[in-house]
Amino acid sequence: MNKYIIIYLGGEQPTSPEEAKEHMEKYREWLKSLGDSIVSALNPLKDTHVVSDKGATNGSSTAMSGFTIVQANSLEAVLEMSKTCPFLDIGGTLEVSELMQMGS
């Protein structure tokens, strides 16, 4: 099986604790539905910095807010999994890419 990364972009933050709890429950159910395909579930990003040859600056140059890593037999299978992700319910988008295996 190959590994794939699902990248979370944008999306609206919950406006209340109740809304946040409801949204997190949807995530738990979605992850549960993915079963053994999960390699690394929810990985939210915090305190992002951009590093260049001029140094590091606080803040992101993209809208990436986190990622999930899954394993599957095909990209098409991961695209189908992604279509039911609750992140889409809050106005976010997803990018899906295969993770390449690099030799040592």
C-alpha positions as CSV (number, residue, x, y, z in Angstrom):
1,M,0.0,0.0,0.0
2,N,1.1,3.5,-0.7
3,K,0.9,6.4,1.8
4,Y,-0.9,9.7,1.0
5,I,-1.1,13.0,2.7
6,I,-4.4,14.9,3.0
7,I,-3.6,18.6,3.6
8,Y,-6.2,20.9,5.2
9,L,-6.5,24.4,3.7
10,G,-8.5,27.3,4.9
11,G,-11.8,26.6,6.7
12,E,-13.8,28.6,9.3
13,Q,-13.1,28.2,13.0
14,P,-16.1,27.1,15.2
15,T,-17.8,30.1,16.8
16,S,-18.7,28.4,20.1
17,P,-17.6,25.5,22.3
18,E,-20.7,23.6,21.3
19,E,-20.0,24.0,17.6
20,A,-16.4,23.0,18.2
21,K,-17.5,19.9,20.1
22,E,-20.0,18.9,17.3
23,H,-17.4,19.4,14.6
24,M,-14.8,17.3,16.5
25,E,-17.3,14.5,16.8
26,K,-17.8,14.5,13.1
27,Y,-14.0,14.2,12.7
28,R,-13.9,11.3,15.1
29,E,-16.6,9.5,13.1
30,W,-14.9,10.2,9.8
31,L,-11.5,8.9,11.2
32,K,-13.3,5.8,12.6
33,S,-14.8,5.2,9.1
34,L,-11.3,5.2,7.6
35,G,-10.3,2.3,9.9
36,D,-6.9,0.8,9.3
37,S,-6.0,3.2,6.5
38,I,-5.1,5.8,9.1
39,V,-1.3,6.2,9.5
40,S,-1.3,9.6,11.4
41,A,-4.8,11.0,12.1
42,L,-5.3,14.8,12.8
43,N,-2.2,16.9,12.8
44,P,-3.1,20.6,13.3
45,L,-0.4,23.1,12.8
46,K,0.5,25.9,15.3
47,D,3.0,28.8,15.4
48,T,4.0,28.5,11.7
49,H,7.1,30.3,10.5
50,V,8.5,30.8,7.0
51,V,12.2,30.2,6.7
52,S,14.2,31.6,3.8
53,D,17.8,32.6,3.2
54,K,17.0,35.9,4.8
55,G,15.8,34.3,8.1
56,A,12.6,33.3,9.7
57,T,9.3,35.2,9.9
58,N,6.2,34.4,11.9
59,G,3.2,33.5,9.9
60,S,2.4,31.2,7.0
61,S,2.7,31.8,3.3
62,T,-0.2,29.3,2.7
63,A,-3.6,28.5,4.2
64,M,-2.4,25.0,5.4
65,S,-3.8,24.3,8.8
66,G,-3.0,20.6,9.3
67,F,-2.8,17.2,7.7
68,T,-3.7,13.5,7.9
69,I,-1.6,10.6,6.5
70,V,-3.4,7.5,5.2
71,Q,-2.4,4.4,3.4
72,A,-4.4,3.0,0.5
73,N,-4.1,1.0,-2.7
74,S,-4.7,4.0,-5.0
75,L,-5.0,7.7,-5.2
76,E,-8.6,7.3,-6.3
77,A,-9.4,5.5,-3.0
78,V,-8.0,8.4,-1.0
79,L,-9.9,10.9,-3.1
80,E,-13.1,9.0,-2.2
81,M,-12.2,9.0,1.5
82,S,-11.5,12.8,1.3
83,K,-14.9,13.6,-0.2
84,T,-16.5,12.8,3.2
85,C,-14.1,14.7,5.4
86,P,-15.9,17.1,7.8
87,F,-13.3,19.9,7.0
88,L,-15.3,20.5,3.8
89,D,-18.3,21.3,5.9
90,I,-16.6,24.4,7.3
91,G,-15.6,25.9,4.0
92,G,-12.1,24.3,3.9
93,T,-10.5,22.5,0.9
94,L,-8.2,19.5,0.8
95,E,-5.1,18.7,-1.2
96,V,-4.2,15.0,-1.6
97,S,-0.8,13.8,-2.6
98,E,1.0,10.5,-2.7
99,L,4.1,10.4,-0.4
100,M,7.1,9.3,-2.4
101,Q,9.5,6.7,-0.9
102,M,13.0,8.1,-1.1
103,G,16.1,5.8,-1.0
104,S,18.6,6.0,1.7
